[in-house]
Amino acid sequence: MAKPGDLKLQDGSRIAVIGGGPAGSFFAYFTLMLADRVGLDLEVDIYEPRDFSLVGPPGCNMCAGIVSESLVQNMAAEGINFPPSVVQRGIDSYVLYMDVGAVRIDSSRREARIGATFRGSGPRDVKDVKWDSLDGYLMNLARDKGAKHIRARVNKVEWDADPATIPLAERRLTLKTQDGKSQTYDFVAVTTGVNTALLKVFQELNIGYDMPRTTKAHIREYYLGDQAIEKYIGASFHAFLPTLPNIEFAAIVPKGEYVTLALLGEDIDNATVDAFMADPAVKQCMPPGFEFDKIACWCGPRINLAGSAQPYGDRIVFVGDSGVTRLYKDGIGAAYRAAKAASTNVVFHGIAREDLAKHYGAFCRAMESDNNLGKFMFAVVRQIQRFRFSRRAILRMAMEEQKRPPTAHGGMSMVLWDMFTGSAPYGDVFKRTLHPVFWSNLAWNMAVCLVGRQDVSRPTQSALESGNQ
């Protein structure tokens, strides 16, 4: 049996990356970059059947396409800047809608902006393609580093020798594709996400991998046109905290001439979607008389709700949704951080299970611990949503904060911003809620709203529009 640290990549080692989304492209990019720094010559093949230049489902990886400001800043530090053709809009504010009112909130950190992107080249009804795919852009970054794109779908992975009799150092993993071809690799990175049956294959390899627990989300694209976007949506992230069961939160985000509707929660079905569309707050956000049945594109992807307990094994690692990712949001940013951690592990520390457990495993455990804290925070939000006075208190507190200079802890406004966008770890958000000023302000607003009977006044449409210019 190979000892920890004994099994390492060598000159000429071959790596397969299964999945060409952000997790796969980031892993390939960082692996080749780090290998080049230490003078290690590697071959990296990315298996991805999609053509990201296509519109609609054939070129899309089924995601809302939100890029957090933390990812933008981290990539800028690497010398990577998203071009305007990839980030259709920069989001610098959000509008929070509840059944008791709505409020527009500017980020208290002026540099804090999020980006809205298409994972493919746009919804399926696009006639004139004006945008570049986020996934295609990241794939090209990996290819520029030396990765090879193989447009084929992997349908089987197996050892090239009997694990019961052949030592790990002498066996490799063989990938077989739907066209009948096969290749053998020294290491495999699985970055497929969770919307694939391929993950079941890895449970049969007896490497200790279990699939993540998932739930169903709902994403739609609607065409509005430039004028309607500017008038009703603007450069704002429109967030909803509905009282409907199953929905943790929902968002409407502008992208070019379209908006993306994302509903996140547990097992969202058609009845839940219909009930959400009938909510007056949702209708307030969109142009008057907007027909919600005119859908440009939609999908109901599975999303990671609880990561795999062991997203690694001998000569294999699971990065992104197939391993561990951020709860409900910032999946692209999480893929970036996980890919960088995994790449550092395989280049510098080794590719045996024990090596991956010590380094990459520690990263995944920290992310899952943060997710557990996020689940606790969403549970608290659900309890607050049970009572009308407490919903009014949240809205009133956020409104009052907009009248004063930003504070160090950010208040309710920044807590909600980071909860919605994923721009900060849940742990950081939770620490800010423990600030004495936060609790004193929340208690005061709850007392005011418990005594008062009227709802917090809803801002006029003109007020929302003026902030969107």
N, C-alpha and C positions, 0 to 999 in steps of 0.2 A: 504493500500500500504506500502510495506517495505521501511524504510528510508535508505539512503546511509549508508553502514557499518553494517546494521542490518542482512543482509543475508550473512552468512559465512559458509564455510565448517566446519563440525564437525567430531568428531571421528566416523569412519564407513561410512563417505560420499563416494559415488561412482562416479567416473569420467570416461567418455567414451572419447577416442581419436579416431576420424575417420580419418584414414590415417597413415600408418606406415613409411612414408618417414622421412627425417631429421627433419622437423618441428614437426611431431608427436612424434618422439623418443626423441627429445630435450625437448619438453613440458612435456612428461611423466617423463623423467629423472630429470629435475629441480623441478617439482612439488613434486615428492617423496622425493628428497633430502631436499628441504626446509621444507616439512611437518615433516620429521624426526628431523630436527633441533629444531622445536618447540613442538615436542612430539605429533604430530597429526597423527592419524592412518587412512590412506586413501586406497581405492581400485581403481586401475587404469587399465582399459581394453583398449588395442589398437586393433582396427579393421583394419586389412590389409589382403586382399585376396592373394596378391602376395607372391611367394616364392623367396626371393632374392638370393638363391643359384643357381637358374636356369640361363642359358645364354639366350640372346636374349630378345624379348619383354615380355615374361612371368615373368621375374625377374627384369625388368628395369623400372625406373620411368621417362624416357624420358627427359634427361638433359645432358648437355655437361660434367658435373662432375668436374668442376674446383673448387678447394678449395683455397681461398685466404690466404696469409700469416697472415693476421689479425685474421682469424678464427683459424689457427694452433696455433698461440700464445695465443689466448684467451682460447682455450681448454687445452693447456699445463698448463696454470695457474690453471685450474680446476683439474689437475692431469690426463688429458686424452691425450694420444699420439697416433696418427694414426700409426698402424703397417705397415711395408713395403709391406705386402700382400694386403693392401687397397690402399695405395698411390703408384701407379705404377712408377711414375716419379716425381722428383722435378724439377720445372722450375725456372731457375735463370737468364734468359735473354729472349729477344724477338727480332724477326726480323720483321721490318715494311716494307711492300710492297705497292708501289703506282705505277701508270703508268709512273712516271718520275724517278723511281729508287727504291732502297731498302737499308736498313741499319740495321746492327745488333747492339743491344743496351743491355749492361749489366745493371742490376739494380745498381744504385749508393749506395743503402743500401745493403750491402753484406748479411745481414740476411733476406732480402726480397725475399722469394721464394714462389711459388705457387705449389700446388699439383694437379696432374691429376689422377682421379679415375674413376672406372666404378660404376654406380648406381646399376647394377646387378652384375653378375659374368663374364660379357664379351659379345661381339657380338654373334649373333646366329650361326656363322660358327665355333666357338671355339670347338675344339675336345678334348683338354687337358686343363681343367680349372686350371689356375695357380694363380688366384687372388681371393680375397674376396670382396664381395659387400660392398660399403660404407654404403648403407642403412641397410644391414644386420648387419654390425658392430655396427651402432648406435642403431638399434633395440635391440641388445644383451646388450648394455649398459643400456637401459631402463629396460629390463627384469631382469638384475642383481640387479637393484634398487627395484624390486618387481612388475613391471608392468606385466600384463598377455596379451599375444598375442592371439587374436581370429582371425583365418583365415576365415573370412567371409566378404561379401560385404554388406554394409548398403544401403538399397534402400528406406527407409522411416524414417522420424523423425517427431514426433508429441507430443503435450502435453498430459499428462495422465488425465487431467481434463480440463473443459471449462475455458479458460482464462477470459471470460466475467463475470463469476460468482464466480470463486474460486481464492482466493488470491495467489500471487506468492509464498509465503512461504509454501503453502500447495500443490503445484503441481510440477511435475517433467517432464523431457523429456524422451520419450520412443523411443528406436531405434528398427527398424525391419530389419532383414536381408533377403537375397534372399532365404534362406532355410526355411523361415517361423517362425524363432525364434524371440523373442523380450525380451528386457531388459530395465529397467527403471533406470535413472541416475539423480544424483543431479546436475551434471554439465557436459557439452559437449564441447570438443575442436575439431573444424573442421580443419583438416590439409591435406585435400585431394588434394590440387592444383586446377587448373582450367580446367583440362582435364577430367571432369566428369559432368554428368547430375544431380548429386545429389544436386549441389548448388541451382538449381531451387526450390528444395523442401523447402529450408530455406527462400526463398522469400515469400512462402505461409504461413509461421508461423507468419507473421506480427510482426517481431521483429526489423524492420528497416533496414534489410540487403539488399544491392544491390550487384549483382555480379560485380567483377572487369571488366574493359574494357580490352580486350585481342587482341592479334594479332598472326599471325602464323609465327613460326620460322622453320628452317630446319637443321637437324642434321644427319650426316652420319659417319659410321665407315669404315675405309679401312685397310686391312692387308698389311703391308710392310715387316715385318720380322726384326729381331734385327739388321742385318748388314745395311740394307737400312735406318732404323731409325737413327742409329749412324752416318751414312755418310751424309744424306740429312736433317734430322730433328733435331737430337741431343736433348739437354735438353732446347730447346727454344720454346717459344710461338710464332707461326708465325701469325702475324696480318696483315690484309688487309684493306685498305681504298679505295675501288673501287668507280668509278664514276657512277656505275649503280644505277638506281632509286630503292627505297624501302630498299636497304641494308645500314644500319648504319655502320656496320663493320662486318668482318668475321674473323675466326681464324682456324688454323690447329694446333692441340695439340697432342703430342706423349703420348701414353699410352701402356706400355708393347711393344708388337709386332705390335700394331695398332696405327693409328692416328684418331683423331676425328675432323671432319669438322663441324663447327657451323656457320650458317648464321643468323644474327639477324637484324631485321628491322621491317617493317610493311607489312603484307600479302605477304610473299615471296611465289611465285608460281614456277612451274616447269620451265617456260621460264626464270625466273630470275636466277634460279639455273644453267641452261644450259649456260646462258650468262656468269655467274661467272666462270664456269669451263673452258670456252674458253679463259679466260683472260691469257695473256702470263705470268703475274706475278704469277698466281696460278701454271701454268705449271713449272715455274722456281723453285718453292719450292719443288716439288715432283721429284722422280727419272725420268730420261729421258725415254720417251715413256710410262709413266705410264697410264694404262687404267682406266679412271675414272668411267666407267660403271660397274666395278667389285666391287660392294658395299657389304661389309660384313653385314651391318645392317643399318637401317635408320629409322627416324621418323619425323613427322611434327607437333610437339606439339604446343598447344596454350600457350602463355606466357602472364604474367600480364603486361599491358601497363599503367594502371592507377588503383590504389587500390580502394577497397570498401570505401565509405564515412563513413560507420559505421560497422567496422568489429567486432562487439560484440552485445550482447543483454542480456536480463535476462537469467542467467544460461547458457550462450553460448559465445564462442569466436572463431574467425577465425584467424588462424595463418599461415604464409607463403603465398604462391601464392593466396590462396583463400581470403586472407585479404589484406595486404600491403607488398610488397617486393621491393628489389632494382631493378631499371630500367635496363633491359638488362643483368645484370651480378650479380655475387656473391649471387645467390639465396640461397645457402647453408649457407653462413655466415649470410645472412639476417634472415633465419629461426632460426638460433642459437640465435640471439639477440632478435627477436620477441618472441620466445618461452620462453626465460628467463624473459622478461618483463611481458608476460602474466602469467607465473607461479608465479612470485612475487606478482602480482595483486591478483590472486585468493587465494593464501595462506594467505597473510597478510592484504588485504584490503577489500575483499568481492567479491561476484559473481553476484550482481545485475547490471543492465545496467549502472546505475549512477556511481557505483564504477569502472567499467571497462572503462567508458568514461573518468574518471578523471585521471587514471594512465596509463593503456594500450593504451587508446585512444590518450593520449598526445604523447606516443612513436610513434604511427602510423602516427600522423599528422606531427611529425618531419621528419619521413622517407619520407613521401609523399612530403613535402616541399623540401627535398634534391633531390628527383626525379625530381621535377619541374625545379630545377636548372640544373640537368643533361640534361633535354630536351632542355633547353636553350643552353647549351654547345654543344650538338649534332647539334642544328640548326646552330650555329656559324661554326662548322666544315663543315656542308653541304655548307655553303656560301663560305668558303675557298676553298672547293673542286671544285667550279665552275670555278676557274681560274688556268691555268697551272702554272703561275709564283708563285702563293701563295702555290700550292702543292709542288713546288720545294723548296720554302723557308722553309717549315716545315721540309722537308727531310734534307736540307742543315744545318739547325739549329741543328737538332738532331746529325748529323754527326760531326759537329764542337764541340759539347759538349762531344763527346767521346774522344776527344784529350786533354781535360782538367780535372783537379780534380773535383769531384762532388761538387755542391754548396748547400747552405742551402735550397733554393727554388726548387732545382731539375731540373729546366729548362724544355724544351720541352720533353726531354726523360722521365722524371718521370711523367709529366702530362699525356703523352700517356700511360705509363705503368699502372697508376692507372685508367685511363679511360677504358682500355681494360680489366684489371683483376678485377676491383672492390675492390682493396685492400685499398682504402681510400674513405671516403664519397665525393660526388660531391662537397659539400661545401668546403672541404679542398683543393680539386684540384682547384676549382675556385679561392680561396684566393691566391694560388701560382701563378696563371696567372696574378694577379694584381700587382705582384712585379715589380718595375720599371726596374730592370735588364732584366726580362723576355720580357717586351714590347720593350725595346731598342734593344735587340738582335733580336727579331722577325722583328722589323721595318728595321733593318740593312739588314737582310737576304732577306726580301721582296724587298728592294731597289736593292740589288745585283742581284736577280733573275729577277726583272722587266727589268733591263738594259741588263743583259746577255741573250743569246738566247739558249744556249745549256742546255740540261737536266743535273741534278745532276748525276754524274757518278754512275753507278750501280756496287756494289761490285762484285768481281769475286766469282764464286761458291766455289773456294778453300778458299777464305777468310771467307765465311759463314761456310764452313765445319770446318775450324780450330777453330772457336769459339764454335763448337758443340762437340768438343772432351771432 
